[in-house]
Amino acid sequence: MKKIFAVLLCIPFVFAFAACSGKKPDTSDAAKAGTVYFLNFKPEIADVYKEIAQKYKEETGVEVKVVTAASNTYETTLKSEIAKKDAPTIFQINGPVGFQSWSRYCLDLSDTKLYSYLTDKSLAVKNSDGVFGIPYVVEGYGIIYNNAIMKKYFALKDKAVSISSADDIKSFETLNAVVTDMTKHKKELGIDGVFASTSMGSGEQWRWTTHLANVPIYYEMKEKGEDSTILSTLNAKDIDFTYSENFKKVFDMYVNNSVTDKGLLSGKTVDNSMAEFALGKAAMVQNGNWAWSQIADVSGNVVKAEDVRYLPIYMGIEGEEKQGICIGTENYLAINKNAPEKDRQASIAFLEWLFSSETGKDYVVNKLKFISPFNTFKDDEKPEDPLAKEIFRWMEKDVNNLEWTFNSFPSQQFKDDFGNAMLEYVQGSKDWQHVKNTFKNSWKSERK
């Protein structure tokens, strides 16, 4: 894990792992008397959290209510729920931008065991008044590919490229050449398209408006000479979108070599994309390591664990041959300081149990599939799913894994504006200049 922590050290709000005391979680009368309401951010693991809640009740008698916001609606759901009498006692913020929005609800966690568990305390969301957000998972994303299909392509006698393995792809030029040629051979390869559908449905555009956009903004901020691209992104009142054309080339590659015609993409979801990949209809899909369950759990899945690999999102930017995948987090736990004292203590106790008890850690590793930043986890307590293993593999490579600058994008409104402009471009009603202008103008107006 040393490489990723070195990458993230420049962030003033960070994860931290302290020595594990080995003591059982707080089971004081105050904690037992309270109740927990957890507003979950991740729909793909909602059922696991409900199972965890039931297990915790069996062990402690404490009720844990789990509510999961629909995809891309977390901020809206939180605004609604936090105003209620029985508001969430545990919620999530997405780093510094999220803390700016929700600081008046965030309890200082500096004296909790949960905070002490962090190996690098500088990773927590904090200011001079205390610690208000604790990261609980390290994640990564890039272009997931099915190596079985790639091997089939590279074995073709009439392939248009000279390389013989996906490991030889180290630039956008090479990647695009491979993808374009694979499209010409898709019948021979038994696929409907090289890439799974570019999900453009409402609430389903986040892979492009955040994850894909992370790459050009990372490089733009890097060129401005800041130590932390995340901090410089957070402080940027406007943006040049210097690498807009590079972003466009990758997005066009996704759309033009997709399982689905661009005219139908407005109805496609991330679940559709992952199912297409799982069923062998596509050779590639952009997503993160959290997506393994969305592959493995699909009925009829044909993708073997040993064939799942990652490629970086190359964009044709100078020096990208040393580029890795995007690694970081946007997942920080916060406690509602306006909740009753007994509920606050019960909520803290629940999280400390989840990340320190043998039962809790088993769920974290084997069902939530988290790459955890807490020192309570031993070396042999790491996820075994193939995408998690890929994250570890890329962290150990001699490459530059990119920070998650999208944590510091202005707002959900900015992302919606950007996504809607991209959809208009896909549908042919607007040109790319409209997308670029929307990106810049919405960024500037939201920063104001």
C-alpha positions in Angstrom: 0.0 0.0 0.0 3.0 2.3 0.4 2.8 3.7 -3.2 -0.8 4.8 -3.0 -0.2 6.4 0.4 2.8 8.3 -1.0 0.6 9.5 -3.8 -2.1 10.7 -1.4 0.2 12.3 1.2 -0.1 15.7 -0.5 -3.8 15.9 0.5 -4.4 17.7 3.8 -7.4 15.6 4.5 -6.5 11.9 4.6 -6.8 8.4 5.9 -5.0 7.4 9.0 -4.2 4.0 10.5 -3.1 3.9 14.1 -2.1 0.8 16.1 -5.0 -1.4 16.8 -5.6 -1.8 20.5 -7.2 -5.2 20.0 -10.0 -4.2 22.4 -13.6 -5.0 21.6 -15.7 -2.1 20.3 -17.5 0.2 22.7 -20.5 -1.5 24.1 -21.4 1.0 26.8 -25.0 1.4 27.9 -25.2 4.7 26.1 -24.2 3.1 22.8 -26.6 0.1 23.4 -29.5 2.4 24.1 -29.1 4.3 20.8 -30.0 3.5 17.3 -28.1 3.9 14.0 -29.3 5.2 10.7 -26.8 4.8 7.9 -27.4 6.6 4.6 -25.4 4.5 2.1 -23.8 6.0 -0.9 -23.2 2.8 -2.9 -26.3 1.0 -4.4 -24.2 -1.9 -5.6 -23.5 -3.0 -2.0 -26.8 -2.1 -0.4 -27.7 -5.7 0.3 -24.4 -6.4 2.0 -25.0 -3.5 4.4 -28.4 -4.8 5.3 -26.8 -8.2 6.1 -24.2 -6.4 8.2 -26.9 -4.5 10.1 -28.8 -7.8 10.9 -25.6 -9.4 12.1 -24.7 -6.4 14.3 -28.2 -6.5 15.9 -27.7 -10.2 16.6 -24.4 -9.5 18.3 -25.2 -6.3 20.2 -29.0 -5.8 20.2 -28.5 -2.4 18.5 -30.8 -1.5 15.6 -29.1 -0.4 12.4 -31.3 1.2 9.7 -29.7 1.2 6.3 -31.1 3.4 3.5 -29.4 3.5 0.1 -29.7 6.5 -2.2 -30.4 5.8 -5.9 -27.4 6.2 -8.2 -26.2 9.8 -8.6 -28.9 11.1 -6.1 -27.0 11.0 -2.9 -26.7 14.7 -2.3 -30.4 15.2 -3.0 -31.4 12.3 -0.8 -29.2 13.5 2.0 -30.7 17.0 1.9 -34.1 15.5 2.2 -33.2 13.0 5.0 -31.1 15.3 7.1 -34.0 17.7 7.6 -36.2 15.0 9.1 -36.7 14.3 12.8 -35.1 10.9 12.5 -32.2 12.0 10.3 -29.3 9.8 9.3 -26.7 9.4 12.1 -24.0 8.2 9.7 -23.7 9.8 6.2 -20.9 10.3 3.7 -19.1 13.3 2.3 -16.9 13.3 -0.9 -13.9 15.1 0.5 -13.4 18.8 0.8 -16.2 19.9 -1.4 -18.6 17.7 0.5 -17.4 19.0 3.8 -18.0 22.6 2.6 -21.6 21.7 2.0 -22.2 19.6 5.2 -19.8 21.0 7.8 -22.6 22.2 10.0 -23.7 18.5 10.4 -20.3 16.9 10.9 -19.2 15.7 14.4 -15.6 16.1 15.4 -14.2 12.5 15.4 -10.7 13.2 16.6 -11.1 11.4 19.9 -12.7 8.2 18.4 -11.0 4.9 18.0 -12.2 4.9 14.4 -9.9 7.9 13.7 -7.0 6.2 15.6 -7.3 3.2 13.3 -6.2 5.2 10.3 -2.6 4.5 9.3 -2.1 8.0 7.9 -4.2 10.5 9.7 -3.4 13.3 7.3 -5.8 11.6 4.9 -8.9 12.5 7.0 -11.0 15.5 6.2 -10.0 18.0 8.9 -9.4 21.6 9.8 -8.1 23.4 12.8 -11.3 22.6 14.7 -11.1 18.8 14.4 -11.6 15.7 12.2 -14.9 15.5 10.4 -14.6 12.9 7.7 -12.8 9.5 7.8 -12.0 7.6 4.6 -12.8 4.0 4.7 -11.7 2.5 1.4 -9.0 3.0 -1.3 -10.3 2.4 -4.8 -9.1 2.6 -8.3 -10.5 2.7 -11.8 -9.5 2.5 -15.5 -10.4 0.5 -18.5 -11.3 -3.1 -17.5 -10.7 -5.6 -20.2 -11.3 -9.3 -20.7 -7.9 -10.8 -21.5 -9.5 -13.9 -23.1 -11.0 -11.8 -25.8 -7.8 -9.7 -26.1 -5.7 -12.9 -26.6 -8.1 -14.0 -29.3 -7.6 -10.7 -31.1 -3.8 -10.8 -30.8 -3.8 -14.3 -32.2 -5.4 -13.1 -35.5 -3.1 -13.3 -38.5 -4.5 -10.3 -40.2 -4.6 -7.9 -37.2 -3.5 -4.3 -38.0 -1.1 -3.8 -35.1 2.4 -5.1 -34.5 2.0 -5.6 -30.7 1.2 -9.1 -29.3 -0.4 -8.4 -25.9 -2.6 -5.9 -24.1 0.5 -5.3 -21.8 2.1 -3.6 -24.8 -0.6 -0.9 -24.9 1.0 2.2 -23.4 -0.5 5.1 -25.3 -3.8 6.4 -26.7 -2.4 6.0 -30.2 -1.8 2.3 -29.7 -5.1 1.7 -27.7 -7.2 3.4 -30.4 -5.5 1.4 -33.2 -6.2 -1.8 -31.3 -9.8 -0.8 -30.6 -10.6 0.3 -34.1 -9.1 -2.9 -35.6 -11.0 -5.1 -33.0 -14.3 -3.4 -34.2 -13.5 -4.6 -37.8 -13.0 -8.1 -36.4 -15.8 -8.2 -33.9 -17.6 -11.1 -35.6 -14.5 -13.2 -35.5 -14.1 -12.2 -31.8 -17.7 -13.0 -31.0 -18.5 -9.6 -29.6 -21.1 -6.9 -30.3 -18.7 -4.1 -29.7 -15.3 -3.5 -28.2 -16.7 -1.2 -25.4 -19.8 -1.8 -23.4 -22.5 0.8 -23.8 -21.5 4.4 -22.9 -24.2 4.9 -20.3 -25.9 8.3 -20.9 -29.2 7.8 -19.1 -30.2 10.4 -16.4 -28.1 9.8 -13.3 -25.9 7.3 -15.2 -23.3 9.7 -16.7 -20.9 9.8 -13.7 -18.3 7.6 -15.3 -17.6 10.4 -17.9 -18.4 13.6 -15.9 -16.2 12.6 -13.0 -13.9 9.6 -13.7 -13.1 10.3 -17.3 -12.9 14.0 -16.8 -10.4 13.4 -13.9 -7.6 12.6 -16.4 -7.5 15.9 -18.4 -8.1 18.0 -15.3 -5.3 16.1 -13.4 -2.9 17.0 -16.1 -4.0 20.6 -16.4 -3.6 21.1 -12.6 -0.3 19.3 -12.7 1.0 21.8 -15.2 0.1 24.7 -12.9 2.8 23.5 -10.6 0.7 22.7 -7.5 1.9 20.0 -5.1 -1.6 18.6 -4.9 -3.8 18.5 -8.0 -6.8 17.9 -5.7 -6.1 21.2 -3.8 -5.4 23.2 -6.9 -8.7 21.8 -8.5 -10.6 22.8 -5.3 -9.2 26.3 -5.4 -9.6 26.8 -9.2 -12.2 29.5 -9.8 -12.2 28.8 -13.5 -10.7 26.1 -15.8 -9.2 26.2 -19.2 -10.1 22.6 -20.1 -6.7 22.4 -21.8 -7.1 18.8 -22.8 -10.6 19.0 -24.0 -9.7 17.5 -27.4 -7.9 14.6 -25.7 -11.0 13.9 -23.6 -13.1 14.0 -26.8 -10.9 11.5 -28.6 -11.4 8.9 -25.8 -15.1 9.6 -25.4 -15.5 9.2 -29.2 -13.6 5.9 -29.1 -16.0 4.6 -26.4 -19.1 5.7 -28.4 -18.0 4.8 -31.9 -16.8 1.3 -30.9 -19.7 0.5 -28.6 -22.1 -2.4 -28.3 -24.9 0.1 -28.7 -25.5 2.7 -31.4 -25.1 6.2 -30.2 -28.7 7.1 -30.9 -29.8 4.6 -28.1 -27.3 5.6 -25.5 -29.6 7.9 -23.6 -31.4 4.9 -22.3 -28.4 2.9 -21.2 -27.3 2.5 -17.5 -24.1 1.4 -15.8 -25.8 -1.9 -15.0 -26.5 -2.4 -18.7 -22.8 -1.8 -19.5 -21.5 -4.2 -16.8 -24.0 -6.9 -17.9 -22.8 -6.6 -21.5 -19.2 -7.0 -20.4 -20.1 -10.0 -18.1 -21.9 -11.7 -20.9 -18.9 -11.4 -23.3 -20.7 -8.9 -25.6 -17.9 -6.4 -25.1 -14.1 -6.7 -24.5 -13.7 -3.5 -22.5 -15.6 -1.2 -20.0 -14.5 1.8 -18.0 -15.2 1.3 -14.3 -13.7 0.8 -10.9 -12.7 -2.2 -8.7 -16.1 -2.0 -7.0 -17.6 -3.4 -10.2 -16.5 -7.0 -9.8 -19.8 -8.0 -8.2 -21.6 -6.3 -11.1 -19.7 -8.7 -13.4 -19.6 -11.9 -11.3 -23.2 -11.8 -10.2 -24.7 -11.4 -13.6 -26.7 -14.5 -14.6 -24.8 -16.2 -17.5 -21.5 -14.4 -16.7 -18.7 -15.8 -18.9 -15.8 -13.7 -17.7 -13.3 -15.6 -15.7 -11.6 -13.9 -12.7 -8.1 -14.6 -14.1 -9.0 -12.8 -17.3 -10.0 -9.5 -15.7 -7.3 -6.8 -16.1 -6.9 -3.0 -16.1 -5.5 -0.5 -18.6 -5.0 3.1 -17.8 -7.2 5.7 -19.5 -4.7 7.0 -22.1 -5.6 10.3 -23.8 -2.6 11.1 -25.9 -1.0 13.4 -23.4 2.8 13.7 -23.3 4.4 11.3 -20.9 1.5 9.0 -20.7 3.7 5.9 -21.2 4.4 6.2 -17.5 0.8 6.7 -16.6 -1.0 4.3 -14.3 -4.7 4.0 -13.4 -6.6 6.5 -11.2 -6.4 5.7 -7.5 -7.9 7.5 -4.5 -11.2 7.8 -2.6 -14.3 9.9 -2.5 -15.8 7.9 0.4 -15.6 9.6 3.8 -17.8 8.7 6.8 -19.3 11.4 8.9 -21.4 11.4 12.1 -24.4 13.7 12.4 -23.6 16.0 15.3 -27.2 17.1 15.5 -28.4 13.5 16.3 -29.1 12.6 20.0 -26.0 11.8 22.0 -26.9 8.1 22.5 -27.4 7.7 18.7 -24.1 9.4 17.9 -22.3 7.0 20.3 -24.2 4.0 18.9 -23.2 5.1 15.4 -19.5 5.4 16.3 -19.6 2.1 18.0 -21.1 0.4 15.0 -18.4 1.8 12.7 -15.6 0.8 15.1 -17.1 -2.7 15.2 -17.3 -2.9 11.4 -13.6 -2.0 10.9 -12.0 -3.7 13.9 -14.0 -6.9 15.0 -13.3 -10.2 13.3 -16.9 -10.4 12.1 -17.0 -6.9 10.8 -13.6 -7.2 9.0 -14.7 -10.4 7.4 -17.7 -8.5 5.8 -15.4 -5.6 4.8 -12.9 -7.9 3.0 -15.0 -10.6 1.6 -18.4 -9.0 0.9 -17.9 -5.3 0.7 -14.6 -6.0 -1.1 -13.0 -2.9 0.4 -9.3 -2.1 0.2 -9.3 -0.7 3.6 -7.0 2.0 5.0 -7.2 0.9 8.6 -4.4 -0.7 10.6 -6.8 -3.2 12.1 -6.5 -5.3 8.9 -3.6 -7.8 8.6 -1.8 -8.5 5.4 -3.8 -11.6 4.8 -7.1 -9.6 5.3 -7.3 -8.2 1.8 -9.9 -8.6 -0.9 -9.3 -11.6 -3.2 -11.5 -10.4 -6.1 -9.6 -9.9 -9.3 -10.2 -6.1 -9.7 -8.9 -5.5 -6.1 -5.9 -7.6 -7.0 -5.4 -5.4 -10.1 -5.4 -2.3 -7.9 -2.6 -3.7 -5.8 -0.7 -4.7 -8.9 -0.9 -1.2 -10.3 0.1 0.3 -7.0 3.3 -1.8 -7.1 4.2 -0.9 -10.7 6.7 1.8 -11.5 4.1 4.2 -12.9 2.3 7.4 -12.0 -1.1 6.5 -10.7 -3.3 9.6 -11.0 -5.0 11.4 -8.0 -8.7 11.8 -7.9 -9.1 15.4 -8.8 -12.8 15.0 -9.5 -13.4 15.0 -5.7 -12.9 18.7 -6.0 -15.2 19.4 -8.9 -17.6 22.3 -8.1 -20.9 20.6 -7.6 -23.5 18.1 -8.8 -25.1 20.9 -10.8 -21.8 21.3 -12.7 -21.7 17.5 -13.4 -25.3 17.5 -14.6 -24.7 20.5 -16.9 -21.6 18.8 -18.3 -23.4 15.4 -18.7 -26.3 17.0 -20.5 -24.0 18.8 -22.9 -22.2 15.5 -23.6 -25.6 13.8 -24.3 -26.5 16.6 -26.8 -23.2 16.0 -28.5 -23.8 12.2 -28.7 -27.2 12.8 -30.2 -25.8 15.2 -32.8 -27.8 18.3 -31.7 -24.7 20.2 -30.4 -21.0 20.2 -31.4 -18.0 19.6 -29.1 -17.4 23.3 -28.7 -20.7 23.4 -26.9 -19.5 20.7 -24.5 -16.2 22.6 -23.8 -18.0 25.9 -23.2 -20.5 24.3 -20.9 -17.7 22.7 -18.9 -15.9 26.0 -18.5 -19.0 28.2 -17.9 -20.7 25.9 -15.4 -17.4 25.5 -13.5 -17.1 29.2 -13.2 -20.7 29.9 -12.2 -20.8 27.1 -9.7 -17.5 28.3 -8.1 -19.1 31.7 -7.6 
